[in-house]
Amino acid sequence: MEDYIKNTNAESAYFTVYEGDRTAIFVIDVTTVEQIPKSL
């Protein structure tokens, strides 16, 4: 996760539980379509 935060230059990260699963939400600045993260 640390690599993802560094590679995307995430402005903030939130960790929570969503529908019973641990979830991470990252806020990133997307300036081009190529920067949109792909689903894992």
C-alpha positions as CSV (number, residue, x, y, z in Angstrom):
1,M,0.0,0.0,0.0
2,E,2.9,2.3,0.7
3,D,4.2,1.9,-2.8
4,Y,0.7,2.8,-4.2
5,I,0.5,5.9,-2.1
6,K,4.0,7.0,-3.3
7,N,3.3,6.1,-7.0
8,T,0.0,7.9,-7.2
9,N,1.1,10.8,-4.9
10,A,-2.1,10.3,-2.9
11,E,-3.2,13.5,-1.1
12,S,-4.9,11.5,1.7
13,A,-5.8,8.0,2.8
14,Y,-8.7,6.8,4.8
15,F,-9.1,3.4,6.4
16,T,-12.6,2.1,7.4
17,V,-15.0,-0.8,7.3
18,Y,-17.3,-1.1,4.3
19,E,-19.9,-3.8,4.2
20,G,-18.0,-5.8,6.7
21,D,-14.6,-5.6,4.9
22,R,-11.6,-3.5,5.7
23,T,-11.3,-0.8,3.1
24,A,-8.8,1.8,2.1
25,I,-9.9,5.0,0.3
26,F,-7.2,7.2,-1.4
27,V,-7.7,10.7,-2.7
28,I,-5.6,11.3,-5.8
29,D,-5.4,14.0,-8.5
30,V,-6.2,12.4,-11.8
31,T,-5.2,14.7,-14.7
32,T,-5.3,12.2,-17.6
33,V,-7.3,9.1,-18.4
34,E,-4.1,6.9,-18.2
35,Q,-3.8,7.7,-14.5
36,I,-7.1,6.1,-13.6
37,P,-6.3,3.1,-11.4
38,K,-7.2,-0.3,-12.6
39,S,-9.2,-2.7,-10.4
40,L,-7.2,-5.3,-8.5
